[in-house]
């Protein structure tokens, strides 16, 4: 069950919403006038959005997540395919940064508590694992356990790159 209530901070329209939540985001202190480390700006509703996180305000780590999301609710039993083109205007790879497509059990509003609910994703997630750069991984969290062992690229992306992303769910398999 989702715990999301639309936020007045992110001016979205149509079927898509914006949210900042989880550990390390500072989401519980964001106000209409002060959210300097996060931006969710629709360019074309449902088609193009600029997501910004600065000053390490968000993370994917072994015990919990802190995320900035532009999302649409999909029924739990519905199959889907979603695609996106990620343009990296400014990106610094480190051990807990990432971007991509994610399907998760729930989304929260304005909370910085440690969340470790189930999700699956494809994109560019924690960049420096075991001292080497691994990029563009399929990644998931199930029963609180983070699985980031599916490396499908050998170089980390950088500022200026354009990355094509695709994620599907068919019969409960991502």
SETISE-327830 format. One record per residue: x, y, z of N, C-alpha, C in turn; residue in three letters. Coordinates in nm, 4 decimals. Layout:
+----------+----------+----------+----------+----------+----------+----------+----------+----------+-----+
:       nu :       nv :       nw :      cau :      cav :      caw :       cu :       cv :       cw :   r :
+----------+----------+----------+----------+----------+----------+----------+----------+----------+-----+
:        X :        Y :        Z :        X :        Y :        Z :        X :        Y :        Z : Ala :
...
+----------+----------+----------+----------+----------+----------+----------+----------+----------+-----+
***
This chain:
+----------+----------+----------+----------+----------+----------+----------+----------+----------+-----+
:       nu :       nv :       nw :      cau :      cav :      caw :       cu :       cv :       cw :   r :
+----------+----------+----------+----------+----------+----------+----------+----------+----------+-----+
:   0.0843 :  -0.1182 :   0.0000 :   0.0000 :   0.0000 :   0.0000 :   0.0886 :   0.1242 :   0.0000 : Unk :
:   0.0549 :   0.2195 :  -0.0822 :   0.1350 :   0.3405 :  -0.0906 :   0.1050 :   0.4327 :   0.0272 : Unk :
:   0.2039 :   0.5082 :   0.0696 :   0.1899 :   0.6035 :   0.1782 :   0.2152 :   0.7432 :   0.1214 : Unk :
:   0.1871 :   0.7609 :  -0.0056 :   0.2175 :   0.8856 :  -0.0731 :   0.0979 :   0.9797 :  -0.0723 : Unk :
:   0.1235 :   1.1028 :  -0.0364 :   0.0274 :   1.2123 :  -0.0470 :   0.0952 :   1.3157 :  -0.1361 : Unk :
:   0.0297 :   1.3620 :  -0.2434 :   0.0958 :   1.4587 :  -0.3321 :   0.1550 :   1.5766 :  -0.2555 : Unk :
:   0.2765 :   1.6123 :  -0.2920 :   0.3479 :   1.7206 :  -0.2260 :   0.3206 :   1.8532 :  -0.2947 : Unk :
:   0.3092 :   1.9582 :  -0.2172 :   0.2914 :   2.0919 :  -0.2746 :   0.4235 :   2.1476 :  -0.3276 : Unk :
:   0.5350 :   2.0794 :  -0.2983 :   0.6657 :   2.1291 :  -0.3419 :   0.6897 :   2.1104 :  -0.4903 : Unk :
:   0.6391 :   1.9993 :  -0.5456 :   0.6691 :   1.9646 :  -0.6835 :   0.5430 :   1.9861 :  -0.7658 : Unk :
:   0.5475 :   2.0791 :  -0.8558 :   0.4312 :   2.1180 :  -0.9340 :   0.4232 :   2.0308 :  -1.0588 : Unk :
:   0.3590 :   1.9154 :  -1.0416 :   0.3445 :   1.8193 :  -1.1501 :   0.1985 :   1.8171 :  -1.1931 : Unk :
:   0.1737 :   1.7554 :  -1.3070 :   0.0380 :   1.7516 :  -1.3593 :   0.0093 :   1.6140 :  -1.4169 : Unk :
:  -0.1162 :   1.5912 :  -1.4465 :  -0.1528 :   1.4646 :  -1.5075 :  -0.1369 :   1.3485 :  -1.4121 : Unk :
:  -0.0942 :   1.2343 :  -1.4654 :  -0.0829 :   1.1102 :  -1.3878 :   0.0489 :   1.0972 :  -1.3127 : Unk :
:   0.1427 :   1.1876 :  -1.3335 :   0.2761 :   1.1776 :  -1.2753 :   0.2892 :   1.2696 :  -1.1544 : Unk :
:   0.3645 :   1.2236 :  -1.0550 :   0.3898 :   1.2992 :  -0.9319 :   0.5391 :   1.3023 :  -0.9036 : Unk :
:   0.5777 :   1.3851 :  -0.8090 :   0.7166 :   1.3925 :  -0.7657 :   0.7257 :   1.3669 :  -0.6164 : Unk :
:   0.8361 :   1.3063 :  -0.5736 :   0.8555 :   1.2790 :  -0.4308 :   1.0040 :   1.2766 :  -0.3982 : Unk :
:   1.0364 :   1.3216 :  -0.2778 :   1.1701 :   1.3108 :  -0.2196 :   1.1494 :   1.2455 :  -0.0842 : Unk :
:   1.2162 :   1.1326 :  -0.0606 :   1.1964 :   1.0625 :   0.0658 :   1.3127 :   0.9683 :   0.0939 : Unk :
:   1.3253 :   0.9293 :   0.2196 :   1.4235 :   0.8307 :   0.2610 :   1.5467 :   0.8902 :   0.3254 : Unk :
:   1.6324 :   0.8006 :   0.3709 :   1.7512 :   0.8379 :   0.4474 :   1.8461 :   0.9259 :   0.3667 : Unk :
:   1.8971 :   1.0286 :   0.4317 :   1.9985 :   1.1143 :   0.3715 :   1.9442 :   1.2220 :   0.2807 : Unk :
:   1.8121 :   1.2296 :   0.2634 :   1.7559 :   1.3296 :   0.1722 :   1.7275 :   1.4621 :   0.2398 : Unk :
:   1.7045 :   1.4609 :   0.3704 :   1.6614 :   1.5814 :   0.4395 :   1.5178 :   1.6156 :   0.4058 : Unk :
:   1.4415 :   1.5176 :   0.3580 :   1.3052 :   1.5415 :   0.3099 :   1.2132 :   1.5988 :   0.4162 : Unk :
:   1.2378 :   1.5684 :   0.5410 :   1.1488 :   1.6165 :   0.6462 :   1.1674 :   1.7645 :   0.6767 : Unk :
:   1.2679 :   1.8299 :   0.6178 :   1.2892 :   1.9732 :   0.6409 :   1.2627 :   2.0577 :   0.5165 : Unk :
:   1.2170 :   1.9957 :   0.4079 :   1.1893 :   2.0699 :   0.2854 :   1.0651 :   2.1557 :   0.3030 : Unk :
:   1.0696 :   2.2770 :   0.2491 :   0.9535 :   2.3661 :   0.2517 :   0.9312 :   2.4221 :   0.1119 : Unk :
:   0.8180 :   2.4859 :   0.0903 :   0.7870 :   2.5464 :  -0.0389 :   0.8960 :   2.6454 :  -0.0799 : Unk :
:   0.9537 :   2.7151 :   0.0172 :   1.0556 :   2.8159 :  -0.0115 :   1.1991 :   2.7656 :  -0.0007 : Unk :
:   1.2179 :   2.6494 :   0.0578 :   1.3539 :   2.6009 :   0.0797 :   1.3646 :   2.4514 :   0.0518 : Unk :
:   1.4147 :   2.4186 :  -0.0655 :   1.4499 :   2.2813 :  -0.1019 :   1.5694 :   2.2878 :  -0.1971 : Unk :
:   1.6804 :   2.3445 :  -0.1453 :   1.7950 :   2.3758 :  -0.2312 :   1.8668 :   2.2548 :  -0.2893 : Unk :
:   1.8494 :   2.1369 :  -0.2315 :   1.9228 :   2.0195 :  -0.2794 :   1.8412 :   1.9290 :  -0.3701 : Unk :
:   1.7150 :   1.9629 :  -0.3946 :   1.6276 :   1.8784 :  -0.4755 :   1.5410 :   1.9625 :  -0.5674 : Unk :
:   1.5259 :   1.9163 :  -0.6900 :   1.4343 :   1.9778 :  -0.7848 :   1.3656 :   1.8683 :  -0.8648 : Unk :
:   1.2364 :   1.8836 :  -0.8849 :   1.1594 :   1.7979 :  -0.9740 :   1.0824 :   1.8945 :  -1.0627 : Unk :
:   1.1339 :   1.9177 :  -1.1825 :   1.0773 :   2.0182 :  -1.2715 :   1.0274 :   1.9533 :  -1.3997 : Unk :
:   0.8947 :   1.9540 :  -1.4185 :   0.8389 :   1.9023 :  -1.5427 :   0.8698 :   1.9994 :  -1.6559 : Unk :
:   0.9175 :   1.9464 :  -1.7671 :   0.9366 :   2.0245 :  -1.8876 :   0.8133 :   2.0026 :  -1.9759 : Unk :
:   0.7809 :   1.8760 :  -1.9994 :   0.6597 :   1.8347 :  -2.0691 :   0.5933 :   1.7287 :  -1.9814 : Unk :
:   0.4771 :   1.7573 :  -1.9218 :   0.4145 :   1.6626 :  -1.8281 :   0.4050 :   1.5200 :  -1.8830 : Unk :
:   0.4546 :   1.4258 :  -1.8022 :   0.4506 :   1.2852 :  -1.8385 :   0.5516 :   1.2421 :  -1.9419 : Unk :
:   0.6297 :   1.3358 :  -1.9944 :   0.7245 :   1.3033 :  -2.1011 :   0.8675 :   1.3472 :  -2.0717 : Unk :
:   0.8844 :   1.4667 :  -2.0145 :   1.0190 :   1.5175 :  -1.9897 :   1.0232 :   1.5881 :  -1.8551 : Unk :
:   1.1244 :   1.5512 :  -1.7748 :   1.1380 :   1.6082 :  -1.6414 :   1.2862 :   1.6242 :  -1.6097 : Unk :
:   1.3192 :   1.7286 :  -1.5354 :   1.4544 :   1.7457 :  -1.4829 :   1.4510 :   1.7095 :  -1.3356 : Unk :
:   1.5309 :   1.6104 :  -1.2964 :   1.5456 :   1.5713 :  -1.1560 :   1.6847 :   1.6136 :  -1.1120 : Unk :
:   1.6914 :   1.6824 :  -0.9980 :   1.8190 :   1.7319 :  -0.9485 :   1.8344 :   1.6948 :  -0.8018 : Unk :
:   1.9494 :   1.6405 :  -0.7694 :   1.9883 :   1.6171 :  -0.6305 :   2.1318 :   1.6651 :  -0.6174 : Unk :
:   2.1576 :   1.7500 :  -0.5184 :   2.2925 :   1.7995 :  -0.4963 :   2.3349 :   1.7747 :  -0.3521 : Unk :
:   2.4617 :   1.7969 :  -0.3259 :   2.5189 :   1.7862 :  -0.1912 :   2.4948 :   1.6511 :  -0.1244 : Unk :
:   2.4974 :   1.5444 :  -0.2046 :   2.4823 :   1.4078 :  -0.1523 :   2.3532 :   1.3883 :  -0.0745 : Unk :
:   2.2443 :   1.4487 :  -0.1195 :   2.1161 :   1.4376 :  -0.0501 :   2.0299 :   1.3283 :  -0.1112 : Unk :
:   2.0669 :   1.2063 :  -0.0827 :   1.9990 :   1.0863 :  -0.1290 :   2.1008 :   0.9754 :  -0.1376 : Unk :
:   2.0552 :   0.8511 :  -0.1398 :   2.1506 :   0.7402 :  -0.1442 :   2.0810 :   0.6086 :  -0.1686 : Unk :
:   2.1573 :   0.5139 :  -0.2187 :   2.1183 :   0.3738 :  -0.2209 :   2.2320 :   0.3034 :  -0.1502 : Unk :
:   2.2014 :   0.2458 :  -0.0359 :   2.3043 :   0.1761 :   0.0421 :   2.2508 :   0.0408 :   0.0854 : Unk :
:   2.3341 :  -0.0405 :   0.1454 :   2.2933 :  -0.1761 :   0.1792 :   2.1742 :  -0.1815 :   0.2736 : Unk :
:   2.1578 :  -0.0821 :   0.3610 :   2.0512 :  -0.0902 :   0.4612 :   1.9271 :  -0.0072 :   0.4311 : Unk :
:   1.9363 :   0.0952 :   0.3452 :   1.8192 :   0.1791 :   0.3175 :   1.8428 :   0.2679 :   0.1959 : Unk :
:   1.7364 :   0.3377 :   0.1550 :   1.7404 :   0.4212 :   0.0358 :   1.6922 :   0.5619 :   0.0663 : Unk :
:   1.7410 :   0.6590 :  -0.0100 :   1.6918 :   0.7966 :  -0.0096 :   1.6804 :   0.8385 :  -0.1543 : Unk :
:   1.5602 :   0.8734 :  -0.2008 :   1.5344 :   0.8892 :  -0.3433 :   1.4646 :   1.0191 :  -0.3800 : Unk :
:   1.4900 :   1.0637 :  -0.5022 :   1.4135 :   1.1681 :  -0.5686 :   1.3459 :   1.0971 :  -0.6845 : Unk :
:   1.2125 :   1.1064 :  -0.6917 :   1.1407 :   1.0289 :  -0.7927 :   1.0367 :   1.1133 :  -0.8663 : Unk :
:   1.0206 :   1.0846 :  -0.9927 :   0.9084 :   1.1296 :  -1.0751 :   0.8398 :   1.0007 :  -1.1117 : Unk :
:   0.7150 :   0.9837 :  -1.0738 :   0.6555 :   0.8507 :  -1.0814 :   0.5074 :   0.8528 :  -1.1145 : Unk :
:   0.4613 :   0.7332 :  -1.1490 :   0.3213 :   0.7077 :  -1.1781 :   0.2855 :   0.5756 :  -1.1110 : Unk :
:   0.1728 :   0.5706 :  -1.0441 :   0.1306 :   0.4462 :  -0.9792 :   0.0790 :   0.3487 :  -1.0847 : Unk :
:   0.1239 :   0.2229 :  -1.0726 :   0.0825 :   0.1144 :  -1.1620 :   0.0239 :   0.0054 :  -1.0741 : Unk :
:  -0.0924 :  -0.0500 :  -1.1092 :  -0.1478 :  -0.1591 :  -1.0281 :  -0.0477 :  -0.2740 :  -1.0141 : Unk :
:  -0.0430 :  -0.3351 :  -0.8968 :   0.0555 :  -0.4393 :  -0.8660 :   0.0471 :  -0.5600 :  -0.9587 : Unk :
:  -0.0683 :  -0.5863 :  -1.0168 :  -0.0837 :  -0.7037 :  -1.1023 :  -0.0752 :  -0.6714 :  -1.2519 : Unk :
:  -0.0368 :  -0.5491 :  -1.2872 :  -0.0331 :  -0.5081 :  -1.4278 :   0.1070 :  -0.5238 :  -1.4872 : Unk :
:   0.1149 :  -0.5841 :  -1.6047 :   0.2407 :  -0.5916 :  -1.6787 :   0.2664 :  -0.4562 :  -1.7443 : Unk :
:   0.3934 :  -0.4221 :  -1.7666 :   0.4259 :  -0.2936 :  -1.8273 :   0.5636 :  -0.2978 :  -1.8896 : Unk :
:   0.5895 :  -0.2018 :  -1.9773 :   0.7220 :  -0.1693 :  -2.0279 :   0.7334 :  -0.0190 :  -2.0203 : Unk :
:   0.8421 :   0.0286 :  -1.9621 :   0.8659 :   0.1723 :  -1.9528 :   1.0058 :   0.2003 :  -2.0070 : Unk :
:   1.0167 :   0.3079 :  -2.0822 :   1.1458 :   0.3481 :  -2.1383 :   1.1721 :   0.4934 :  -2.1010 : Unk :
:   1.2990 :   0.5283 :  -2.0991 :   1.3381 :   0.6662 :  -2.0713 :   1.4745 :   0.6927 :  -2.1330 : Unk :
:   1.4966 :   0.8166 :  -2.1666 :   1.6279 :   0.8634 :  -2.2093 :   1.6792 :   0.9540 :  -2.0980 : Unk :
:   1.7889 :   0.9146 :  -2.0355 :   1.8502 :   0.9947 :  -1.9292 :   1.9631 :   1.0764 :  -1.9903 : Unk :
:   1.9558 :   1.2079 :  -1.9740 :   2.0611 :   1.2987 :  -2.0187 :   2.1289 :   1.3493 :  -1.8922 : Unk :
:   2.2574 :   1.3227 :  -1.8779 :   2.3300 :   1.3576 :  -1.7562 :   2.3896 :   1.4979 :  -1.7694 : Unk :
:   2.3171 :   1.5941 :  -1.7158 :   2.3636 :   1.7325 :  -1.7226 :   2.4797 :   1.7583 :  -1.6284 : Unk :
:   2.4806 :   1.6903 :  -1.5150 :   2.5888 :   1.7020 :  -1.4172 :   2.5843 :   1.5757 :  -1.3323 : Unk :
:   2.6892 :   1.4944 :  -1.3394 :   2.6862 :   1.3655 :  -1.2709 :   2.8238 :   1.3322 :  -1.2155 : Unk :
:   2.8269 :   1.2982 :  -1.0886 :   2.9509 :   1.2558 :  -1.0245 :   2.9267 :   1.1183 :  -0.9633 : Unk :
:   2.9869 :   1.0165 :  -1.0207 :   2.9691 :   0.8803 :  -0.9722 :   3.0382 :   0.8616 :  -0.8378 : Unk :
:   2.9667 :   0.8058 :  -0.7432 :   3.0289 :   0.7621 :  -0.6183 :   2.9547 :   0.6400 :  -0.5674 : Unk :
:   2.9837 :   0.5965 :  -0.4491 :   2.9354 :   0.4673 :  -0.4035 :   2.7859 :   0.4587 :  -0.3772 : Unk :
:   2.7147 :   0.5710 :  -0.3630 :   2.5726 :   0.5634 :  -0.3295 :   2.4833 :   0.6441 :  -0.4229 : Unk :
:   2.5370 :   0.6950 :  -0.5334 :   2.4558 :   0.7715 :  -0.6272 :   2.3994 :   0.6803 :  -0.7348 : Unk :
:   2.2989 :   0.7281 :  -0.8029 :   2.2441 :   0.6501 :  -0.9119 :   2.1316 :   0.7232 :  -0.9814 : Unk :
:   2.0887 :   0.6659 :  -1.0929 :   1.9717 :   0.7142 :  -1.1652 :   1.9189 :   0.5967 :  -1.2443 : Unk :
:   1.7940 :   0.6016 :  -1.2796 :   1.7386 :   0.4946 :  -1.3599 :   1.5892 :   0.4829 :  -1.3438 : Unk :
:   1.5383 :   0.3671 :  -1.3856 :   1.3975 :   0.3343 :  -1.3730 :   1.3827 :   0.2402 :  -1.2543 : Unk :
:   1.2773 :   0.2590 :  -1.1779 :   1.2579 :   0.1783 :  -1.0591 :   1.1094 :   0.1470 :  -1.0435 : Unk :
:   1.0805 :   0.0283 :  -1.0009 :   0.9453 :  -0.0114 :  -0.9663 :   0.9520 :  -0.0532 :  -0.8200 : Unk :
:   0.8818 :   0.0211 :  -0.7333 :   0.8901 :  -0.0088 :  -0.5905 :   0.7521 :  -0.0224 :  -0.5303 : Unk :
:   0.7489 :  -0.0904 :  -0.4159 :   0.6215 :  -0.1186 :  -0.3503 :   0.5494 :   0.0061 :  -0.3036 : Unk :
:   0.6230 :   0.1089 :  -0.2610 :   0.5562 :   0.2286 :  -0.2110 :   0.6457 :   0.3502 :  -0.2218 : Unk :
:   0.5817 :   0.4661 :  -0.2089 :   0.6472 :   0.5959 :  -0.2152 :   0.5972 :   0.6747 :  -0.0955 : Unk :
:   0.6828 :   0.7549 :  -0.0367 :   0.6466 :   0.8311 :   0.0820 :   0.6534 :   0.9809 :   0.0532 : Unk :
:   0.5989 :   1.0601 :   0.1421 :   0.5994 :   1.2055 :   0.1261 :   0.6773 :   1.2697 :   0.2388 : Unk :
:   0.7770 :   1.3497 :   0.2033 :   0.8458 :   1.4351 :   0.2990 :   0.8974 :   1.3680 :   0.4232 : Unk :
:   0.9548 :   1.2510 :   0.4101 :   1.0073 :   1.1810 :   0.5258 :   1.1517 :   1.1407 :   0.4996 : Unk :
:   1.2380 :   1.1597 :   0.5982 :   1.3784 :   1.1234 :   0.5839 :   1.4110 :   0.9951 :   0.6606 : Unk :
:   1.3100 :   0.9177 :   0.6988 :   1.3376 :   0.7935 :   0.7719 :   1.3991 :   0.6903 :   0.6784 : Unk :
:   1.4670 :   0.5948 :   0.7350 :   1.5343 :   0.4904 :   0.6575 :   1.4304 :   0.3933 :   0.6029 : Unk :
:   1.4182 :   0.3869 :   0.4710 :   1.3238 :   0.2956 :   0.4072 :   1.4002 :   0.1883 :   0.3302 : Unk :
:   1.3539 :   0.0661 :   0.3442 :   1.4174 :  -0.0461 :   0.2742 :   1.3100 :  -0.1390 :   0.2198 : Unk :
:   1.2041 :  -0.0811 :   0.1602 :   1.0976 :  -0.1631 :   0.1051 :   1.1388 :  -0.2202 :  -0.0295 : Unk :
:   1.0651 :  -0.3199 :  -0.0762 :   1.1001 :  -0.3931 :  -0.1978 :   1.0926 :  -0.3063 :  -0.3229 : Unk :
:   1.1890 :  -0.3277 :  -0.4138 :   1.1902 :  -0.2616 :  -0.5428 :   1.2831 :  -0.3334 :  -0.6396 : Unk :
:   1.2628 :  -0.3041 :  -0.7683 :   1.3524 :  -0.3525 :  -0.8739 :   1.3837 :  -0.2329 :  -0.9624 : Unk :
:   1.5058 :  -0.2276 :  -1.0134 :   1.5438 :  -0.1142 :  -1.0964 :   1.6441 :  -0.1517 :  -1.2027 : Unk :
:   1.6523 :  -0.0658 :  -1.3014 :   1.7539 :  -0.0779 :  -1.4044 :   1.8064 :   0.0625 :  -1.4302 : Unk :
:   1.9365 :   0.0737 :  -1.4406 :   1.9968 :   0.2044 :  -1.4618 :   2.1397 :   0.2049 :  -1.4168 : Unk :
:   2.1780 :   0.3128 :  -1.3580 :   2.3152 :   0.3298 :  -1.3137 :   2.3135 :   0.3509 :  -1.1637 : Unk :
:   2.3403 :   0.2467 :  -1.0908 :   2.3311 :   0.2496 :  -0.9459 :   2.4686 :   0.2344 :  -0.8845 : Unk :
:   2.4797 :   0.2325 :  -0.7513 :   2.6080 :   0.2486 :  -0.6825 :   2.7303 :   0.2150 :  -0.7675 : Unk :
:   2.8066 :   0.3199 :  -0.7925 :   2.9122 :   0.3175 :  -0.8925 :   3.0402 :   0.2475 :  -0.8524 : Unk :
:   3.0803 :   0.2593 :  -0.7284 :   3.2084 :   0.2009 :  -0.6901 :   3.1833 :   0.0878 :  -0.5921 : Unk :
:   3.1708 :  -0.0313 :  -0.6469 :   3.1486 :  -0.1488 :  -0.5648 :   3.2790 :  -0.2257 :  -0.5584 : Unk :
:   3.3219 :  -0.2573 :  -0.4419 :   3.4441 :  -0.3348 :  -0.4232 :   3.5653 :  -0.2679 :  -0.4870 : Unk :
:   3.5675 :  -0.1331 :  -0.4836 :   3.6840 :  -0.0594 :  -0.5299 :   3.6971 :  -0.0442 :  -0.6797 : Unk :
:   3.6013 :  -0.0944 :  -0.7578 :   3.6083 :  -0.0770 :  -0.9033 :   3.4788 :  -0.0133 :  -0.9515 : Unk :
:   3.4839 :   0.0527 :  -1.0648 :   3.3626 :   0.1110 :  -1.1209 :   3.2831 :   0.0048 :  -1.1941 : Unk :
:   3.1589 :  -0.0127 :  -1.1531 :   3.0642 :  -0.0978 :  -1.2237 :   2.9426 :  -0.0120 :  -1.2517 : Unk :
:   2.8904 :  -0.0195 :  -1.3711 :   2.7816 :   0.0715 :  -1.4069 :   2.6677 :  -0.0002 :  -1.4768 : Unk :
:   2.5562 :   0.0737 :  -1.4903 :   2.4376 :   0.0242 :  -1.5591 :   2.4007 :  -0.1162 :  -1.5144 : Unk :
:   2.3604 :  -0.1259 :  -1.3910 :   2.3255 :  -0.2554 :  -1.3350 :   2.1764 :  -0.2708 :  -1.3193 : Unk :
:   2.1335 :  -0.3946 :  -1.3220 :   1.9991 :  -0.4275 :  -1.2767 :   2.0159 :  -0.4468 :  -1.1264 : Unk :
:   1.9263 :  -0.3917 :  -1.0491 :   1.9435 :  -0.3888 :  -0.9044 :   1.8070 :  -0.4061 :  -0.8395 : Unk :
:   1.8045 :  -0.4663 :  -0.7205 :   1.6765 :  -0.4840 :  -0.6523 :   1.6965 :  -0.4881 :  -0.5018 : Unk :
:   1.5861 :  -0.4708 :  -0.4307 :   1.5836 :  -0.4886 :  -0.2863 :   1.4646 :  -0.5787 :  -0.2571 : Unk :
:   1.4892 :  -0.6894 :  -0.1934 :   1.3834 :  -0.7845 :  -0.1578 :   1.3997 :  -0.8196 :  -0.0116 : Unk :
:   1.2923 :  -0.8033 :   0.0657 :   1.2929 :  -0.8306 :   0.2094 :   1.4085 :  -0.7570 :   0.2778 : Unk :
:   1.4345 :  -0.6328 :   0.2333 :   1.5372 :  -0.5490 :   0.2935 :   1.6780 :  -0.5717 :   0.2420 : Unk :
:   1.7002 :  -0.6769 :   0.1645 :   1.8334 :  -0.7135 :   0.1150 :   1.8590 :  -0.6524 :  -0.0227 : Unk :
:   1.9680 :  -0.5748 :  -0.0371 :   2.0035 :  -0.5125 :  -0.1639 :   2.0853 :  -0.6083 :  -0.2489 : Unk :
:   2.0410 :  -0.6293 :  -0.3729 :   2.1128 :  -0.7145 :  -0.4680 :   2.1596 :  -0.6263 :  -0.5824 : Unk :
:   2.2902 :  -0.6025 :  -0.5905 :   2.3470 :  -0.5186 :  -0.6962 :   2.4589 :  -0.5915 :  -0.7682 : Unk :
:   2.4323 :  -0.7159 :  -0.8037 :   2.5360 :  -0.8006 :  -0.8620 :   2.5244 :  -0.8213 :  -1.0120 : Unk :
:   2.4281 :  -0.7595 :  -1.0775 :   2.4093 :  -0.7815 :  -1.2201 :   2.4696 :  -0.6667 :  -1.2994 : Unk :
:   2.5973 :  -0.6737 :  -1.3275 :   2.6666 :  -0.5679 :  -1.4020 :   2.6429 :  -0.5905 :  -1.5508 : Unk :
:   2.5973 :  -0.4850 :  -1.6199 :   2.5747 :  -0.5001 :  -1.7639 :   2.6479 :  -0.3952 :  -1.8456 : Unk :
:   2.7417 :  -0.3255 :  -1.7846 :   2.8284 :  -0.2317 :  -1.8568 :   2.9624 :  -0.2266 :  -1.7834 : Unk :
:   3.0645 :  -0.1835 :  -1.8505 :   3.1974 :  -0.1843 :  -1.7905 :   3.2513 :  -0.0474 :  -1.7547 : Unk :
:   3.1844 :   0.0592 :  -1.7986 :   3.2303 :   0.1932 :  -1.7640 :   3.1176 :   0.2733 :  -1.7002 : Unk :
:   3.1532 :   0.3578 :  -1.6074 :   3.0549 :   0.4440 :  -1.5422 :   3.0218 :   0.5604 :  -1.6341 : Unk :
:   2.8960 :   0.6059 :  -1.6346 :   2.8613 :   0.7218 :  -1.7163 :   2.9207 :   0.8489 :  -1.6581 : Unk :
:   2.9176 :   0.9546 :  -1.7376 :   2.9741 :   1.0825 :  -1.6939 :   2.8873 :   1.1969 :  -1.7443 : Unk :
:   2.9119 :   1.3142 :  -1.6924 :   2.8406 :   1.4334 :  -1.7363 :   2.8461 :   1.4439 :  -1.8885 : Unk :
:   2.7308 :   1.4710 :  -1.9484 :   2.7215 :   1.4836 :  -2.0933 :   2.6712 :   1.3586 :  -2.1630 : Unk :
:   2.6731 :   1.2449 :  -2.0955 :   2.6264 :   1.1198 :  -2.1564 :   2.4750 :   1.1171 :  -2.1685 : Unk :
:   2.4264 :   1.0405 :  -2.2658 :   2.2848 :   1.0096 :  -2.2824 :   2.2707 :   0.8586 :  -2.2727 : Unk :
:   2.1815 :   0.8126 :  -2.1876 :   2.1652 :   0.6696 :  -2.1611 :   2.0204 :   0.6304 :  -2.1896 : Unk :
:   2.0001 :   0.5266 :  -2.2704 :   1.8661 :   0.4731 :  -2.2971 :   1.8352 :   0.3646 :  -2.1931 : Unk :
:   1.7191 :   0.3754 :  -2.1301 :   1.6790 :   0.2831 :  -2.0252 :   1.5472 :   0.2155 :  -2.0629 : Unk :
:   1.5327 :   0.0880 :  -2.0239 :   1.4090 :   0.0148 :  -2.0493 :   1.3881 :  -0.0854 :  -1.9367 : Unk :
:   1.2656 :  -0.0931 :  -1.8872 :   1.2313 :  -0.1877 :  -1.7820 :   1.0946 :  -0.2474 :  -1.8134 : Unk :
:   1.0824 :  -0.3788 :  -1.7972 :   0.9566 :  -0.4482 :  -1.8228 :   0.9200 :  -0.5362 :  -1.7048 : Unk :
:   0.7909 :  -0.5572 :  -1.6886 :   0.7391 :  -0.6540 :  -1.5922 :   0.6365 :  -0.7374 :  -1.6696 : Unk :
:   0.6592 :  -0.8683 :  -1.6694 :   0.5685 :  -0.9613 :  -1.7342 :   0.5453 :  -1.0786 :  -1.6399 : Unk :
:   0.4216 :  -1.0982 :  -1.6009 :   0.3876 :  -1.2090 :  -1.5123 :   0.4612 :  -1.2075 :  -1.3802 : Unk :
:   0.4889 :  -1.0884 :  -1.3279 :   0.5579 :  -1.0763 :  -1.1992 :   0.7084 :  -1.0833 :  -1.2077 : Unk :
:   0.7639 :  -1.0951 :  -1.3271 :   0.9100 :  -1.1021 :  -1.3450 :   0.9557 :  -0.9720 :  -1.4097 : Unk :
:   1.0624 :  -0.9122 :  -1.3520 :   1.1168 :  -0.7871 :  -1.4043 :   1.2382 :  -0.8153 :  -1.4869 : Unk :
+----------+----------+----------+----------+----------+----------+----------+----------+----------+-----+
***
